[in-house]
């Protein structure tokens, strides 16, 4: 299978790692349907950039923590597929997520429920609802985190639920194997985006600290992840499934 005229669905595609993924796919000739939560202007810019790369993109608003909205969203996905001249898609990237740095001693049910809804529950049920539309022989990539391997203060809810995503990935790879669909998890290290308030990108002390902990001597960039995800969605990785692939530049080795 080649990437030409294939279609990806990418959640959280208006900025950061999701944006890089959508644009990396566009460079390979892959069209995208991507979601954004509130940044409509950023989403419009991504659509324009995809067009400049010679591909097509459709931006759809979605709060991935609101599972009750998923049925209506699937209807909009079907409409978007029609716009792209298809009735099914090939690649799913579950990228949308939220960070949380609540101290464990101050954790509340409301905080945990929200992190759970976005980072795990939404991924599970959106994947479930999209399965009838994904082509056999397709690819799924779930975004995890390096924090499932190494620790940092005040990230217990976030890291624990990303750990659940990695187990989910392992089981889905077995579940979908008969359809020829691969399922893998990508675990980024510290990346210079606006995630967690942009602390790695914008705080010089944190940036330097991350660089000192990383074998390659710098924090990650969005394209370090977007290019990897695009590669995992290609035919070149057809024999890789059920894996956690860390892309951290060698943090805490």
VENFEN-V889650 format. One record per residue. N is the residue number from 1. RES is the residue in three letters. SS is DSSP state (H for helix, E for strand, C for the rest). BURIAL is 1 if it has 9 or more other ideal C-beta (glycine too) atoms within 8 Angstrom, else 0. Layout:
# VENFEN-V889650
{{N,RES,SS,BURIAL} {N,RES,SS,BURIAL}}
This chain:
# VENFEN-V889650
{{1,UNK,C,0} {2,UNK,C,0} {3,UNK,C,1} {4,UNK,C,0} {5,UNK,C,0} {6,UNK,C,1} {7,UNK,E,1} {8,UNK,E,1} {9,UNK,E,1} {10,UNK,E,1} {11,UNK,C,1} {12,UNK,C,1} {13,UNK,C,1} {14,UNK,C,1} {15,UNK,C,1} {16,UNK,H,1} {17,UNK,H,1} {18,UNK,H,1} {19,UNK,H,1} {20,UNK,H,1} {21,UNK,H,1} {22,UNK,H,1} {23,UNK,H,1} {24,UNK,H,1} {25,UNK,H,1} {26,UNK,H,1} {27,UNK,H,0} {28,UNK,C,1} {29,UNK,C,1} {30,UNK,C,1} {31,UNK,E,1} {32,UNK,E,1} {33,UNK,E,1} {34,UNK,E,1} {35,UNK,E,1} {36,UNK,E,1} {37,UNK,C,1} {38,UNK,C,0} {39,UNK,C,1} {40,UNK,H,1} {41,UNK,H,0} {42,UNK,H,1} {43,UNK,H,1} {44,UNK,H,1} {45,UNK,H,0} {46,UNK,H,1} {47,UNK,H,1} {48,UNK,H,0} {49,UNK,H,1} {50,UNK,H,1} {51,UNK,H,1} {52,UNK,H,0} {53,UNK,C,1} {54,UNK,C,0} {55,UNK,C,1} {56,UNK,C,0} {57,UNK,E,1} {58,UNK,E,1} {59,UNK,E,1} {60,UNK,E,1} {61,UNK,E,1} {62,UNK,C,1} {63,UNK,C,0} {64,UNK,C,1} {65,UNK,C,1} {66,UNK,C,1} {67,UNK,H,1} {68,UNK,H,0} {69,UNK,H,1} {70,UNK,H,1} {71,UNK,H,0} {72,UNK,H,0} {73,UNK,H,1} {74,UNK,H,1} {75,UNK,H,0} {76,UNK,H,1} {77,UNK,H,1} {78,UNK,H,1} {79,UNK,H,0} {80,UNK,H,1} {81,UNK,H,1} {82,UNK,H,1} {83,UNK,H,0} {84,UNK,C,1} {85,UNK,C,0} {86,UNK,C,0} {87,UNK,C,0} {88,UNK,C,1} {89,UNK,E,1} {90,UNK,E,1} {91,UNK,E,1} {92,UNK,E,1} {93,UNK,E,1} {94,UNK,E,1} {95,UNK,C,1} {96,UNK,C,1} {97,UNK,C,1} {98,UNK,C,0} {99,UNK,C,0} {100,UNK,C,1} {101,UNK,C,0} {102,UNK,C,1} {103,UNK,C,0} {104,UNK,H,0} {105,UNK,H,0} {106,UNK,H,0} {107,UNK,C,1} {108,UNK,C,0} {109,UNK,H,0} {110,UNK,H,0} {111,UNK,H,1} {112,UNK,H,1} {113,UNK,H,0} {114,UNK,H,1} {115,UNK,H,1} {116,UNK,H,1} {117,UNK,H,1} {118,UNK,H,1} {119,UNK,H,1} {120,UNK,H,1} {121,UNK,H,1} {122,UNK,H,1} {123,UNK,H,1} {124,UNK,H,1} {125,UNK,H,1} {126,UNK,H,1} {127,UNK,H,1} {128,UNK,H,0} {129,UNK,H,1} {130,UNK,H,1} {131,UNK,H,0} {132,UNK,H,0} {133,UNK,H,1} {134,UNK,E,1} {135,UNK,E,0} {136,UNK,E,0} {137,UNK,E,0} {138,UNK,E,1} {139,UNK,E,1} {140,UNK,E,1} {141,UNK,E,1} {142,UNK,E,1} {143,UNK,E,1} {144,UNK,C,1} {145,UNK,C,1} {146,UNK,H,1} {147,UNK,H,1} {148,UNK,H,1} {149,UNK,C,0} {150,UNK,C,0} {151,UNK,C,0} {152,UNK,C,0} {153,UNK,C,0} {154,UNK,C,0} {155,UNK,C,1} {156,UNK,H,0} {157,UNK,H,1} {158,UNK,H,1} {159,UNK,H,1} {160,UNK,H,0} {161,UNK,H,1} {162,UNK,H,1} {163,UNK,H,1} {164,UNK,H,1} {165,UNK,H,1} {166,UNK,H,1} {167,UNK,H,0} {168,UNK,H,1} {169,UNK,H,1} {170,UNK,H,1} {171,UNK,H,0} {172,UNK,H,1} {173,UNK,H,1} {174,UNK,H,0} {175,UNK,H,0} {176,UNK,H,1} {177,UNK,H,1} {178,UNK,H,0} {179,UNK,H,0} {180,UNK,C,0} {181,UNK,C,1} {182,UNK,E,1} {183,UNK,E,1} {184,UNK,E,1} {185,UNK,E,1} {186,UNK,E,1} {187,UNK,E,1} {188,UNK,E,1} {189,UNK,C,1} {190,UNK,C,1} {191,UNK,E,1} {192,UNK,C,1} {193,UNK,C,1} {194,UNK,C,0} {195,UNK,H,1} {196,UNK,H,0} {197,UNK,H,0} {198,UNK,H,1} {199,UNK,H,0} {200,UNK,H,1} {201,UNK,H,1} {202,UNK,H,0} {203,UNK,C,1} {204,UNK,H,0} {205,UNK,H,0} {206,UNK,H,1} {207,UNK,H,1} {208,UNK,H,0} {209,UNK,H,0} {210,UNK,H,1} {211,UNK,H,1} {212,UNK,H,0} {213,UNK,H,0} {214,UNK,E,1} {215,UNK,C,0} {216,UNK,C,0} {217,UNK,C,0} {218,UNK,C,0} {219,UNK,C,1} {220,UNK,E,1} {221,UNK,C,0} {222,UNK,H,1} {223,UNK,H,0} {224,UNK,H,1} {225,UNK,H,1} {226,UNK,H,1} {227,UNK,H,1} {228,UNK,H,1} {229,UNK,H,1} {230,UNK,H,1} {231,UNK,H,1} {232,UNK,H,1} {233,UNK,C,1} {234,UNK,C,1} {235,UNK,H,0} {236,UNK,H,0} {237,UNK,H,1} {238,UNK,C,0} {239,UNK,C,0} {240,UNK,C,0} {241,UNK,C,1} {242,UNK,C,0} {243,UNK,C,0} {244,UNK,E,1} {245,UNK,E,1} {246,UNK,E,1} {247,UNK,E,1} {248,UNK,C,1} {249,UNK,C,1} {250,UNK,C,0} {251,UNK,E,1} {252,UNK,C,0} {253,UNK,C,0}}
